[in-house]
Amino acid sequence: MTLLLDTKHMAASLGVPPNKVHQLTYNDRIPLPVKIGLCRCPRWSVFELLDWMQAGCPRRTAWIEKRGWSGWARRYGCGLP
């Protein structure tokens, strides 16, 4: 079982083309990915994605306010009280 989704698998789970995932990320529509490795490859947490979908797929700013973090936001302290 994969716990982190790459762009291709994230696109498949959302039902959109892979290039649309980057646009959705840029436009504050989906949770932020974590960046892994030297190449800073974006990966989305399956657990966060499921929680986000269960919450009704809110915009990322609302999601961070509700959850307290998203992707890299936890690491850099963004959205934390």
Buried (B, 14 or more C-beta within 10 A) or exposed (E): EEEBBBBEBBBEBBEBEEEBBBEBBEEEBBBBBBEEEEEEEBBBBBEBBEBBEEEEBBEBEEBBEEBEBBBEBBEEEBBEE
